């Protein structure tokens, strides 16, 4: 089902539709393009799925393009992603050529010169700007945790970033030294998408049954791409400590995104690490309904990220009234308030103690879950993101 702006009034309050139309008036019939590297399997695709629809609904002609690349290209861009998050990677000239040549080729057939605003997400299509005679403002939106990038890669990418008219980050501390305006806009979730919409208990159970997840014991889960920065190995280690004190099941759910070449290998390693333990369920399958059901059925959600741009999975879980046990990294502290709607943990023992506390005290978990939903309602719904985007477009277009 495709929802309209009006359907979101129930979350954003009466008068929301009028407010948005008023804000969007000067942008009506403008032609905007969003460009990223995958249609599914990560936070960026998740946001664009809803945001692009709503922008069209308010009368802005908004397109969504993908950069096309082969395995070598996505190997290089994943290395760039890792280096921006602090990993020491060396980039050879041939790797840089793959990155640049793929962007060059894409610039020939993406035809981004007929728009009034171009919005580029993350490093994969970042150099595309270099191959256009810029006729309109271009915005670079970085979704990655770049609080501590490897120096070499950032100074290389900066050559392209400075060509943009504005940059957008999720958190204040990700701002860089740049000669262009930098805006802070945290991501958001769509409460009406099939991943977040309310679900009946029978529908939740149906999903769990479909994926062979028994409901005989409480469930704890991490739902994230199989990615080193999400540290799924650490989740298994923490689970073993938790299990000694409280009988429960662990589910690790992670679909593999088309722009993430490391996912399959990490998934295989996790399968091996979890092998022969009937209480650990490792699933690699893309299903919004399963994500939704699991976030609701779990007693708590773990997000063991070492670096995290924002972590939509955190907002998704909190929205469903499930407390989140996580680390104080990247954009997560915007969402989790320690002791209010979840906990921060620092090491395995801390993780296991706090998990057991939440598992044993259902009343506390329920209260924290309710706080979490309210925190997301006020701050991290797509309605706020839509408003922020409209304000940004007007600002950049000087309308
Ligand atoms: N996701 C999913 N299926 C999975 C694992 C993750 O649909 O098996 C979704 C998740 O629900 C969230 C997005 O992928 O909407 C991940 O966004 P996040 O910001 O947490 O992390 P990213 O993958 O962008 O680093």
Boltz pocket constraint, residues with backbone or C-beta under 6 A from the ligand:
constraints:
  - pocket:
      binder: B
      contacts: [[A, 41], [A, 42], [A, 43], [A, 44], [A, 46], [A, 195], [A, 223], [A, 224], [A, 225], [A, 253], [A, 254], [A, 255], [A, 283], [A, 285], [A, 286], [A, 287], [A, 288], [A, 291], [A, 310], [A, 311], [A, 312], [A, 313], [A, 314], [A, 316]]
      max_distance: 6.0
